[in-house]
Amino acid sequence: MNRMVRAITAIALIAIITVSATTICQNIGKSMRADITEQKLYTLSRGTKNILDSLNQPIKLKLYYSKTAAMKGPDQIRYFNEYYVFVRALLDEYVAAAKGNIILEVIDPRPFTDDEVDAIRHRLKRFSLPEEETFFFGMVLETPFGVEKKIDFFSPDREKFVEYDISYLIDTAITREKRRIGIISSLPIMGDTGYMAQMMRAQGKQPKPTWGIVRHLQQTYQVNQIDTEIDEITDTDILLVIHPKDLPEKTQFAIDQYILKGGRAIICLDPHSVIDQTDPMQMQMMMRGGQTPTFNSSLDKLLGTWGLEMPQNTFAGDMALAYTSTSHPNERPGKIIAAVDLSRNLKSFNTERAMTAELNKVRMWFPGALKKTAGAADSGLEYTPLLMTTDRGNTWKVSSPYELMNPDYAALREKFTEGDQPVVMAYRITGKFNSSFPDGIEVPDEADDEPPTDGEKKEPKTKTLTGLTQAADADCAVIVFADVDFISDIVAYRNTFFGTTVVEDNAALMLNAIEDLTGSSNLFSIRSRGNFKRPFTVVNEIERQAEEATAAEEANINAQIAGFQKELTDILSKAEGKEGSIIETEILNKKMEVESTIRVLQKKLRQVKMKKVRRIEKLGANLRNLCTLPGPAIILLIAIILWARRSVMKRHYISHAGDS
């Protein structure tokens, strides 16, 4: 065998060994994958594994994805290719963890095929594309007993909840029915439906849409709206009370009795709701009629019995959590103290509770402050804070709601001073509750149907409505949030090409709270996983230090500018109505002098802000150098060591060669 034949044989054998090794590694690697993401995004959660362990019958998952159509579609459709890879990888994990009880079938429903007919029969959502293509991205679950459930479309607004949706589908297919949620709200949270929607369209108006949080709840629960003037709450597993403005006493009594009978409730109050101001026509009509528009809600009587209070016109704030943005066009970004971005990295969430332990970021607008009353210690109830500011948080106040009609966020920021302990914005209260109405309430006697006598005014008769004065057992539970806007469409959702998409973990917080009260630990342990955001905590700390270094000087200059601007205003007001060129000249000179002083101070203020920017840039450059220089330095050091070692060995070799 000559050299050429041996070389060709060796190359062929190497190719065979390489292909074989690659195939073997691919097959072995399926069970040896490592998830190195910080939150284990590609690892099934404990709750999902518990649900899969409870399977005692095989179920089939049919994933419909129009992969061929996606390659031909526009950019909005091609986006789903990466999303599909994630969903497919996640379903592979389900198959592996189910130990043979899940059969996965991936289908590309091509046009005019039986697969497309099946997808249409299951009523999966579809999008028509050019060239007679149709785009599907949904899933159907089938059990041996004929139960079928589906996810009609893996929408972007559920991207962070994919594992939850799949696990819920499996769980409900084999174990339980939908729970019932009742909603009491002074806001049009359910939107315009039925006759009201038809009437709005007939008038050429757009019906109010259902809130995004309600649409999410409707995918999982049976959601019903409860009238704000209800006598008794029944057929409800979880009660949501959202922005209860001026609730009648009988409705508050109904809520009280519902909780004492073991019902679970989530209460969302707000000292100033932004979403409540979306109807300017109604606001103008109220103001013209001499009425003061109010955007706050409270349940002071119930809250007081539970050992909590939420002071009026008082808000939670924290400069470390304040949202940075511009409140007016052509204005530099600044801290908006009214918007609080609760962050996992800044320990804003209770990590001891499963419902908040995995949250990453929640935004609240004008959140209130919840405080325990003096009698809370003797109530026998357990108070668990869920949301809080950092240790430097504090409350800030306004003297009147009028200050918030058209808020000046720069002026509101001046009302805040740093504190030394966290401000709580949500509590979970458990224990044996007492009634807020131990003596009952007076209600009209509907049985009084006697007609009034002639010439006499009949006094309406009333009766006393009584109920439980104390809960039957110690299993009562209520969650109280001091904000409503965090679940509204203007904060928790964003409109996209495919509809609304979730923003941050606002919706997850509410959904987790519901699962927490229903006791479904397997599901709420899944809910919050999947936030891909990684905040630059070191950079944020650098900016905070730079702001602290210039804050005092900046505040001093701003105070001087404000003083001179007031003086300028006084000069101009004195000039009105005066005559004489001498007086006018004197006033004009004084005006020019003050304006010149203001310009000098404004220039000085710009220099101070520039100093802050340069300080941030310098600190950032130092951090960048610290991160980038060690690598080349280590490589250079290794090169020098190798060169020195080689030189020593070379000299050693030469010296031995000379000796021999």
C-alpha positions as CSV (number, residue, x, y, z in Angstrom):
1,M,0.0,0.0,0.0
2,N,1.6,3.2,-1.1
3,R,1.6,6.5,0.8
4,M,-1.2,8.1,-1.2
5,V,-3.6,5.2,-0.5
6,R,-2.7,5.3,3.2
7,A,-3.4,9.1,3.3
8,I,-6.8,8.7,1.6
9,T,-7.7,5.8,3.9
10,A,-6.8,7.9,6.9
11,I,-8.8,10.8,5.8
12,A,-11.8,8.6,5.2
13,L,-11.5,7.0,8.6
14,I,-11.2,10.4,10.3
15,A,-14.3,11.6,8.5
16,I,-16.2,8.4,9.6
17,I,-15.1,8.8,13.2
18,T,-16.0,12.5,13.2
19,V,-19.5,11.9,11.9
20,S,-20.1,9.0,14.3
21,A,-18.8,11.0,17.2
22,T,-21.0,13.9,16.3
23,T,-24.1,11.7,16.0
24,I,-23.3,10.0,19.3
25,C,-22.7,13.3,21.1
26,Q,-26.0,14.7,19.7
27,N,-28.0,11.8,21.0
28,I,-26.3,11.7,24.4
29,G,-26.4,15.5,24.6
30,K,-30.2,15.6,24.7
31,S,-30.1,14.3,28.3
32,M,-26.9,16.1,29.2
33,R,-27.9,19.7,28.5
34,A,-26.9,22.5,30.9
35,D,-29.1,25.6,31.5
36,I,-26.6,28.4,32.3
37,T,-29.2,31.2,32.3
38,E,-29.5,33.1,35.6
39,Q,-33.1,32.2,36.2
40,K,-33.0,28.7,34.5
41,L,-35.3,29.8,31.7
42,Y,-34.9,26.5,29.9
43,T,-35.4,24.3,32.9
44,L,-38.8,23.1,34.0
45,S,-40.0,24.6,37.3
46,R,-40.8,22.5,40.4
47,G,-44.5,23.1,39.9
48,T,-44.4,21.7,36.4
49,K,-42.5,18.6,37.5
50,N,-45.1,18.0,40.2
51,I,-47.9,18.2,37.7
52,L,-46.1,15.8,35.3
53,D,-45.4,13.4,38.2
54,S,-49.1,13.2,38.8
55,L,-49.9,12.0,35.3
56,N,-51.1,8.4,35.2
57,Q,-52.2,8.3,31.6
58,P,-50.4,9.3,28.4
59,I,-51.5,12.6,26.7
60,K,-50.7,13.9,23.3
61,L,-49.5,17.4,22.5
62,K,-49.8,18.5,18.9
63,L,-47.8,21.6,18.1
64,Y,-48.9,23.3,15.0
65,Y,-46.3,25.7,13.5
66,S,-46.2,26.9,9.9
67,K,-42.5,26.8,9.6
68,T,-42.5,26.9,5.8
69,A,-44.9,29.8,5.7
70,A,-42.9,31.7,8.3
71,M,-39.8,31.7,6.1
72,K,-41.9,33.4,3.3
73,G,-43.8,35.8,5.5
74,P,-43.0,39.4,6.5
75,D,-40.7,40.3,9.4
76,Q,-43.5,40.2,11.9
77,I,-44.0,36.5,11.1
78,R,-40.4,35.6,10.9
79,Y,-40.0,36.8,14.4
80,F,-41.8,33.7,15.5
81,N,-39.1,31.4,14.3
82,E,-37.0,32.0,17.4
83,Y,-40.1,31.9,19.6
84,Y,-40.9,28.5,18.1
85,V,-37.4,27.2,18.9
86,F,-37.9,28.2,22.5
87,V,-41.4,26.6,22.7
88,R,-40.2,23.4,21.0
89,A,-37.2,23.1,23.3
90,L,-39.5,23.6,26.3
91,L,-41.9,20.9,25.1
92,D,-39.0,18.5,24.7
93,E,-38.2,19.1,28.3
94,Y,-41.9,18.2,29.1
95,V,-41.5,15.0,27.1
96,A,-38.3,14.1,29.0
97,A,-39.7,14.8,32.4
98,A,-43.0,13.0,31.8
99,K,-41.3,9.6,31.5
100,G,-43.4,8.5,28.6
101,N,-46.7,10.1,29.6
102,I,-46.4,12.9,27.0
103,I,-46.3,12.3,23.3
104,L,-45.2,15.3,21.3
105,E,-46.2,15.7,17.6
106,V,-44.9,18.7,15.7
107,I,-46.9,19.6,12.6
108,D,-46.3,22.0,9.7
109,P,-49.8,22.5,8.4
110,R,-49.2,23.1,4.7
111,P,-52.0,24.6,2.5
112,F,-54.8,22.2,1.4
113,T,-53.5,19.3,3.5
114,D,-55.3,17.3,6.2
115,D,-53.0,18.9,8.8
116,E,-54.4,22.4,7.8
117,V,-58.0,21.0,8.0
118,D,-57.2,19.7,11.5
119,A,-55.8,23.0,12.7
120,I,-58.9,24.8,11.4
121,R,-61.2,22.2,13.0
122,H,-59.5,22.8,16.4
123,R,-60.1,26.6,15.8
124,L,-56.5,27.6,16.1
125,K,-55.9,31.2,15.2
126,R,-54.6,31.7,11.7
127,F,-53.1,34.5,9.6
128,S,-53.4,34.7,5.9
129,L,-50.1,35.3,4.0
130,P,-49.3,35.8,0.3
131,E,-49.1,32.9,-2.1
132,E,-52.1,31.1,-0.4
133,E,-50.1,30.4,2.7
134,T,-51.6,30.3,6.2
135,F,-49.7,30.9,9.4
136,F,-50.5,28.8,12.5
137,F,-48.7,28.7,15.9
138,G,-50.8,26.9,18.4
139,M,-51.1,23.6,20.3
140,V,-53.8,21.0,21.0
141,L,-53.8,18.6,23.9
142,E,-55.7,15.3,23.6
143,T,-56.3,12.7,26.3
144,P,-57.2,9.1,25.9
145,F,-60.7,9.9,27.2
146,G,-61.6,12.4,24.5
147,V,-60.7,15.6,26.4
148,E,-59.3,18.3,24.1
149,K,-57.8,21.6,25.2
150,K,-55.9,24.1,23.2
151,I,-53.7,27.2,23.1
152,D,-55.1,28.7,19.9
153,F,-52.0,31.0,19.4
154,F,-48.7,31.5,21.2
155,S,-49.1,35.2,21.3
156,P,-46.3,37.6,22.3
157,D,-48.3,38.9,25.2
158,R,-47.9,35.4,26.8
159,E,-44.3,34.8,26.1
160,K,-43.3,35.1,29.7
161,F,-46.1,32.7,30.7
162,V,-45.5,29.9,28.1
163,E,-44.6,27.3,30.7
164,Y,-47.5,28.3,32.9
165,D,-50.0,28.1,30.0
166,I,-48.8,24.6,29.0
167,S,-48.8,23.3,32.5
168,Y,-52.2,24.8,33.2
169,L,-53.5,23.1,30.1
170,I,-52.2,19.7,31.3
171,D,-53.4,20.3,34.9
172,T,-56.9,21.3,33.9
173,A,-57.2,18.5,31.3
174,I,-56.8,15.8,34.0
175,T,-57.8,17.4,37.4
176,R,-60.1,20.4,37.7
177,E,-62.6,22.9,36.4
178,K,-62.3,26.6,36.1
179,R,-62.5,28.6,39.3
180,R,-64.9,31.5,39.6
181,I,-63.6,35.1,40.0
182,G,-66.0,37.9,40.9
183,I,-64.9,41.5,40.2
184,I,-66.3,44.6,42.0
185,S,-65.0,47.8,40.4
186,S,-66.0,51.4,39.8
187,L,-64.0,51.4,36.6
188,P,-65.2,49.9,33.3
189,I,-62.7,47.0,33.7
190,M,-65.0,44.6,31.9
191,G,-65.4,47.0,28.9
192,D,-68.6,47.6,26.9
193,T,-70.3,44.3,26.0
194,G,-73.6,43.2,24.7
195,Y,-76.3,45.9,24.3
196,M,-73.9,48.7,25.5
197,A,-71.4,47.8,22.8
198,Q,-74.0,47.8,20.1
199,M,-75.4,51.1,21.3
200,M,-71.9,52.7,21.3
201,R,-71.3,51.4,17.7
202,A,-74.7,52.7,16.6
203,Q,-73.7,56.2,17.9
204,G,-70.4,56.0,15.9
205,K,-68.3,55.5,19.1
206,Q,-65.8,52.9,19.9
207,P,-66.8,50.6,22.7
208,K,-64.5,50.5,25.7
209,P,-62.3,47.4,25.5
210,T,-62.0,44.8,28.2
211,W,-58.9,45.3,30.3
212,G,-55.9,43.1,29.4
213,I,-55.8,41.6,32.9
214,V,-59.4,40.5,32.6
215,R,-58.7,38.9,29.2
216,H,-55.8,37.0,30.8
217,L,-58.1,35.9,33.7
218,Q,-60.7,34.7,31.2
219,Q,-58.2,32.3,29.7
220,T,-57.9,30.5,33.0
221,Y,-60.9,31.3,35.1
222,Q,-64.6,32.0,34.9
223,V,-64.8,35.8,35.4
224,N,-68.0,37.5,36.4
225,Q,-68.7,41.2,37.2
226,I,-70.5,41.8,40.5
227,D,-72.7,44.8,40.9
228,T,-71.5,47.6,43.1
229,E,-74.8,47.5,45.0
230,I,-74.9,43.9,46.0
231,D,-76.4,42.5,49.2
232,E,-74.6,39.1,49.2
233,I,-71.7,37.6,47.4
234,T,-72.1,34.0,46.4
235,D,-70.7,31.5,43.8
236,T,-67.3,33.2,43.9
237,D,-64.0,31.5,44.7
238,I,-61.9,34.7,44.5
239,L,-63.2,38.3,44.9
240,L,-61.3,41.2,43.2
241,V,-62.2,44.6,44.5
242,I,-60.6,47.1,42.2
243,H,-60.8,50.9,42.9
244,P,-63.9,50.9,45.1
245,K,-65.0,54.5,45.0
246,D,-67.9,55.4,47.2
247,L,-69.1,51.8,47.7
248,P,-72.5,51.6,49.4
249,E,-72.4,50.4,53.0
250,K,-74.4,47.3,52.1
251,T,-71.8,46.3,49.5
252,Q,-69.0,46.8,52.1
253,F,-71.0,44.6,54.4
254,A,-71.4,41.9,51.7
255,I,-67.6,42.0,51.2
256,D,-67.1,41.8,55.0
257,Q,-69.4,38.7,55.3
258,Y,-67.9,37.0,52.3
259,I,-64.4,37.2,53.9
260,L,-65.7,36.0,57.3
261,K,-67.2,33.0,55.6
262,G,-63.8,31.9,54.3
263,G,-63.8,33.7,51.0
264,R,-60.5,35.0,49.7
265,A,-60.2,38.6,48.4
266,I,-57.7,40.9,46.7
267,I,-58.3,44.6,47.3
268,C,-56.7,47.2,45.0
269,L,-57.0,50.7,46.5
270,D,-55.5,53.9,45.2
271,P,-54.9,57.4,46.6
272,H,-54.8,58.8,43.1
273,S,-55.6,56.6,40.1
274,V,-54.3,57.7,36.7
275,I,-56.5,55.3,34.8
276,D,-59.6,56.9,36.4
277,Q,-58.9,60.1,34.6
278,T,-59.4,58.9,31.0
279,D,-62.8,60.5,30.5
280,P,-62.1,64.3,30.1
281,M,-65.7,65.0,29.1
282,Q,-67.0,63.7,32.4
283,M,-64.4,65.6,34.3
284,Q,-65.4,68.9,32.7
285,M,-69.1,68.2,33.3
286,M,-68.4,67.6,37.0
287,M,-66.3,70.7,37.4
288,R,-69.0,72.8,35.7
289,G,-71.5,71.4,38.1
290,G,-69.4,72.5,41.0
291,Q,-68.3,69.0,41.8
292,T,-64.7,68.2,42.6
293,P,-63.4,65.2,40.6
294,T,-61.9,62.6,42.8
295,F,-59.6,59.8,41.7
296,N,-59.0,58.1,45.0
297,S,-60.6,54.9,46.4
298,S,-60.7,53.6,49.9
299,L,-62.3,51.0,52.2
300,D,-61.3,52.7,55.5
301,K,-63.8,50.8,57.7
302,L,-62.8,47.4,56.5
303,L,-59.1,48.4,56.4
304,G,-59.2,49.7,59.9
305,T,-60.7,46.4,61.2
306,W,-57.9,44.5,59.4
307,G,-55.3,46.7,61.2
308,L,-54.2,48.8,58.2
309,E,-54.6,52.4,57.0
310,M,-53.8,54.2,53.8
311,P,-53.5,58.0,54.4
312,Q,-55.2,60.2,51.9
313,N,-53.1,62.4,49.5
314,T,-50.0,60.4,50.7
315,F,-47.8,58.4,48.3
316,A,-44.8,56.1,48.5
317,G,-41.6,57.3,46.9
318,D,-38.0,56.3,46.4
319,M,-35.4,58.0,44.4
320,A,-33.6,54.7,43.8
321,L,-36.8,53.3,42.3
322,A,-38.2,56.4,40.6
323,Y,-38.8,56.1,36.9
324,T,-36.5,58.2,34.7
325,S,-38.3,60.0,31.9
326,T,-39.3,63.4,30.5
327,S,-42.6,64.9,31.4
328,H,-42.6,67.6,28.7
329,P,-41.2,67.8,25.1
330,N,-37.7,69.2,24.7
331,E,-36.9,68.5,28.3
332,R,-34.0,66.4,29.7
333,P,-34.9,63.2,31.4
334,G,-35.4,63.3,35.2
335,K,-36.6,61.3,38.1
336,I,-40.4,61.0,38.3
337,I,-41.1,60.3,41.9
338,A,-44.8,59.4,41.2
339,A,-43.7,56.4,39.1
340,V,-42.1,53.6,41.2
341,D,-40.2,50.8,39.4
342,L,-40.0,48.0,42.0
343,S,-37.0,45.9,41.3
344,R,-35.8,42.5,42.4
345,N,-32.2,43.6,42.5
346,L,-33.2,46.4,45.0
347,K,-35.1,43.9,47.2
348,S,-38.5,45.4,46.5
349,F,-40.2,42.0,46.7
350,N,-40.7,39.6,49.5
351,T,-38.5,36.7,48.6
352,E,-40.1,34.5,51.4
353,R,-43.5,34.4,49.5
354,A,-43.7,32.3,46.3
355,M,-46.0,34.9,44.7
356,T,-43.3,37.6,44.7
357,A,-40.0,35.7,45.0
358,E,-39.5,35.3,41.3
359,L,-40.7,38.8,40.2
360,N,-38.2,41.0,38.4
361,K,-39.8,44.4,37.9
362,V,-43.2,45.9,38.6
363,R,-44.2,49.5,37.8
364,M,-46.7,51.5,39.9
365,W,-48.1,55.0,39.4
366,F,-48.8,57.2,42.5
367,P,-48.8,54.2,44.8
368,G,-50.2,54.7,48.3
369,A,-48.5,53.8,51.6
370,L,-50.0,51.0,53.8
371,K,-49.3,51.3,57.5
372,K,-50.3,49.1,60.4
373,T,-52.5,50.8,62.9
374,A,-51.9,50.9,66.6
375,G,-54.4,48.0,67.2
376,A,-52.8,45.7,64.6
377,A,-50.4,44.2,67.2
378,D,-53.4,43.0,69.3
379,S,-55.6,41.8,66.4
380,G,-54.0,38.4,66.3
381,L,-53.6,38.7,62.5
382,E,-50.4,38.0,60.5
383,Y,-49.2,40.7,58.3
384,T,-46.8,39.8,55.4
385,P,-45.4,42.8,53.4
386,L,-45.2,41.9,49.7
387,L,-44.1,45.1,48.0
388,M,-41.8,47.7,49.5
389,T,-39.4,50.5,48.7
390,T,-35.7,50.4,49.7
391,D,-34.5,51.5,53.1
392,R,-34.2,55.0,51.7
393,G,-37.8,55.2,50.7
394,N,-40.3,57.6,52.3
395,T,-43.8,59.0,51.8
396,W,-44.6,62.4,50.2
397,K,-47.8,64.3,50.3
398,V,-49.9,66.9,48.4
399,S,-52.2,69.3,50.1
400,S,-55.0,68.9,47.6
401,P,-55.9,66.5,44.7
402,Y,-55.9,69.6,42.5
403,E,-52.1,69.5,42.5
404,L,-52.3,66.2,40.6
405,M,-54.8,67.3,38.0
406,N,-51.9,68.4,35.7
407,P,-48.9,67.3,37.7
408,D,-45.6,69.2,37.7
409,Y,-43.3,66.2,38.3
410,A,-40.3,68.5,39.0
411,A,-42.3,70.2,41.8
412,L,-43.6,66.9,43.1
413,R,-40.0,65.6,43.3
414,E,-39.2,68.5,45.6
415,K,-41.8,67.3,48.1
416,F,-39.8,64.1,48.6
417,T,-37.1,63.6,51.2
418,E,-35.2,60.4,51.8
419,G,-36.2,58.2,54.7
420,D,-34.5,55.4,56.6
421,Q,-37.0,52.5,56.4
422,P,-39.0,50.8,53.6
423,V,-42.5,52.0,52.8
424,V,-44.9,49.0,52.2
425,M,-47.3,49.1,49.2
426,A,-48.9,45.7,49.5
427,Y,-49.8,43.4,52.5
428,R,-51.0,39.8,52.8
429,I,-53.2,39.5,55.9
430,T,-54.2,36.1,57.3
431,G,-55.9,35.0,60.5
432,K,-59.2,35.0,62.2
433,F,-61.0,38.2,61.1
434,N,-63.5,40.2,63.1
435,S,-66.5,41.9,61.4
436,S,-66.3,45.6,60.6
437,F,-70.1,45.7,61.2
438,P,-70.6,43.8,64.5
439,D,-74.0,45.4,65.0
440,G,-75.1,44.9,61.4
441,I,-76.3,47.7,59.1
442,E,-79.6,49.5,58.5
443,V,-81.1,48.8,55.0
444,P,-84.5,49.7,53.5
445,D,-87.3,47.3,54.3
446,E,-88.5,46.1,51.0
447,A,-91.4,44.3,52.6
448,D,-92.9,47.7,53.5
449,D,-95.5,48.1,50.8
450,E,-98.2,50.1,52.6
451,P,-99.3,53.2,50.6
452,P,-98.9,56.6,52.3
453,T,-102.1,58.1,53.8
454,D,-103.6,61.3,52.3
455,G,-101.8,64.5,53.3
456,E,-99.0,62.7,55.2
457,K,-95.5,62.0,54.2
458,K,-94.6,58.4,54.8
459,E,-91.2,57.8,56.5
460,P,-89.4,54.9,54.8
461,K,-89.0,51.9,57.1
462,T,-85.7,50.2,57.6
463,K,-84.5,46.9,59.0
464,T,-81.2,45.7,60.6
465,L,-79.2,43.3,58.5
466,T,-76.9,41.2,60.6
467,G,-74.4,38.5,59.9
468,L,-71.2,36.9,61.4
469,T,-69.3,39.0,63.9
470,Q,-66.2,36.9,63.7
471,A,-64.9,34.3,61.2
472,A,-65.7,30.7,62.0
473,D,-62.0,29.7,61.7
474,A,-58.6,31.3,61.3
475,D,-58.3,30.6,57.6
476,C,-59.2,34.1,56.3
477,A,-56.8,35.7,53.8
478,V,-56.8,39.1,52.1
479,I,-54.2,40.8,49.9
480,V,-54.3,44.6,49.8
481,F,-52.5,46.6,47.1
482,A,-52.1,50.4,47.5
483,D,-52.3,50.9,43.7
484,V,-54.8,50.2,40.9
485,D,-52.9,51.5,37.8
486,F,-50.3,48.7,38.0
487,I,-52.8,46.3,36.4
488,S,-54.3,48.8,33.9
489,D,-53.7,48.8,30.2
490,I,-51.7,52.0,30.3
491,V,-49.1,50.5,32.6
492,A,-49.2,46.6,32.4
493,Y,-49.7,46.3,28.6
494,R,-48.5,47.6,25.3
495,N,-50.1,47.5,21.9
496,T,-48.2,45.5,19.2
497,F,-48.9,44.2,15.7
498,F,-50.5,41.1,17.2
499,G,-52.5,42.9,19.9
500,T,-51.4,43.7,23.4
501,T,-48.2,42.4,25.0
502,V,-47.3,42.2,28.7
503,V,-45.0,44.9,30.1
504,E,-42.7,43.8,33.0
505,D,-44.3,41.6,35.7
506,N,-47.4,43.6,36.6
507,A,-49.8,41.1,35.2
508,A,-47.8,38.2,36.7
509,L,-48.1,39.8,40.2
510,M,-51.9,39.9,40.1
511,L,-52.1,36.4,38.6
512,N,-49.7,35.1,41.3
513,A,-51.8,36.7,44.0
514,I,-54.8,34.8,42.8
515,E,-52.9,31.5,42.7
516,D,-51.5,32.3,46.1
517,L,-55.0,32.6,47.6
518,T,-56.3,29.5,45.8
519,G,-53.4,27.5,47.1
520,S,-52.2,26.3,43.7
521,S,-48.5,26.4,44.6
522,N,-47.7,24.2,41.6
523,L,-48.9,26.9,39.2
524,F,-47.8,30.1,40.8
525,S,-44.3,28.7,41.2
526,I,-44.2,28.8,37.4
527,R,-45.9,32.1,36.7
528,S,-43.1,34.7,37.0
529,R,-40.3,32.8,35.2
530,G,-39.0,34.2,32.0
531,N,-38.1,37.9,32.4
532,F,-35.1,38.3,30.1
533,K,-34.1,41.8,31.3
534,R,-30.8,42.2,33.2
535,P,-30.6,45.7,34.7
536,F,-27.2,47.4,34.8
537,T,-27.0,47.5,38.6
538,V,-23.4,48.7,38.7
539,V,-24.0,51.4,36.2
540,N,-27.1,52.5,38.1
541,E,-25.1,52.7,41.3
542,I,-22.5,54.8,39.5
543,E,-25.1,57.3,38.3
544,R,-26.7,57.4,41.8
545,Q,-23.3,58.3,43.4
546,A,-22.7,61.0,40.7
547,E,-26.2,62.5,41.4
548,E,-25.6,62.5,45.1
549,A,-22.3,64.4,44.6
550,T,-23.9,67.2,42.7
551,A,-27.4,67.2,44.3
552,A,-26.8,69.8,47.0
553,E,-25.1,72.3,44.6
554,E,-27.8,71.8,42.0
555,A,-30.6,72.4,44.5
556,N,-28.9,75.5,45.8
557,I,-28.6,77.0,42.3
558,N,-32.2,76.0,41.5
559,A,-33.3,77.8,44.6
560,Q,-31.4,81.0,43.6
561,I,-32.9,80.9,40.1
562,A,-36.4,80.5,41.6
563,G,-35.8,83.5,43.8
564,F,-34.6,85.7,41.0
565,Q,-37.4,84.6,38.8
566,K,-39.9,85.6,41.5
567,E,-38.1,89.0,41.7
568,L,-38.4,89.4,38.0
569,T,-42.1,88.6,38.2
570,D,-42.6,91.2,40.9
571,I,-40.7,93.8,38.8
572,L,-42.9,93.1,35.8
573,S,-46.1,93.3,37.9
574,K,-45.0,96.7,39.3
575,A,-44.4,98.0,35.9
576,E,-48.0,97.5,34.8
577,G,-50.0,100.7,34.9
578,K,-47.0,103.0,35.6
579,E,-46.2,106.0,33.4
580,G,-43.1,108.0,32.7
581,S,-39.9,107.2,30.8
582,I,-37.7,107.5,33.9
583,I,-39.6,104.9,35.8
584,E,-39.8,102.6,32.7
585,T,-36.0,103.0,32.2
586,E,-35.3,102.1,35.8
587,I,-37.5,99.1,35.7
588,L,-36.1,98.0,32.4
589,N,-32.5,98.2,33.8
590,K,-33.5,96.3,36.9
591,K,-35.2,93.7,34.6
592,M,-32.1,93.3,32.5
593,E,-29.9,93.0,35.6
594,V,-32.1,90.2,37.1
595,E,-32.3,88.4,33.7
596,S,-28.5,88.6,33.4
597,T,-28.1,87.1,36.9
598,I,-30.5,84.3,36.0
599,R,-28.5,83.5,32.8
600,V,-25.3,83.4,34.9
601,L,-26.9,81.0,37.4
602,Q,-28.3,78.9,34.6
603,K,-24.9,78.6,33.0
604,K,-23.5,77.6,36.4
605,L,-26.2,75.0,36.7
606,R,-25.3,73.6,33.3
607,Q,-21.7,73.4,34.4
608,V,-22.7,71.5,37.5
609,K,-24.8,69.1,35.4
610,M,-21.9,68.7,33.0
611,K,-19.7,67.9,36.0
612,K,-22.2,65.2,36.9
613,V,-22.2,63.8,33.3
614,R,-18.4,63.8,33.2
615,R,-18.2,62.1,36.6
616,I,-20.5,59.4,35.3
617,E,-18.5,59.0,32.2
618,K,-15.3,58.8,34.2
619,L,-16.6,56.2,36.5
620,G,-18.0,54.3,33.5
621,A,-14.6,54.5,31.8
622,N,-12.9,53.2,34.9
623,L,-15.4,50.3,35.1
624,R,-14.9,49.6,31.4
625,N,-11.1,49.5,31.8
626,L,-11.4,47.3,34.8
627,C,-13.4,44.8,32.8
628,T,-11.4,44.9,29.6
629,L,-7.7,45.4,30.6
630,P,-7.2,42.2,32.8
631,G,-7.7,39.9,29.8
632,P,-5.0,41.3,27.5
633,A,-2.7,41.9,30.6
634,I,-3.0,38.2,31.6
635,I,-2.3,37.1,28.0
636,L,0.7,39.4,27.8
637,L,2.0,38.1,31.2
638,I,1.6,34.4,30.0
639,A,3.5,35.3,26.8
640,I,6.3,36.9,28.8
641,I,6.6,33.9,31.1
642,L,6.7,31.5,28.1
643,W,9.3,33.6,26.4
644,A,11.4,33.7,29.6
645,R,11.0,29.9,30.0
646,R,12.0,29.3,26.4
647,S,15.1,31.6,26.8
648,V,16.2,29.7,29.9
649,M,15.7,26.3,28.3
650,K,17.6,27.5,25.2
651,R,20.6,28.7,27.2
652,H,20.5,25.5,29.2
653,Y,20.5,23.4,26.0
654,I,23.4,25.5,24.5
655,S,25.4,25.1,27.6
656,H,24.9,21.3,27.7
657,A,25.7,21.1,24.0
658,G,29.0,22.9,24.6
659,D,30.0,20.6,27.4
660,S,29.4,17.6,25.3
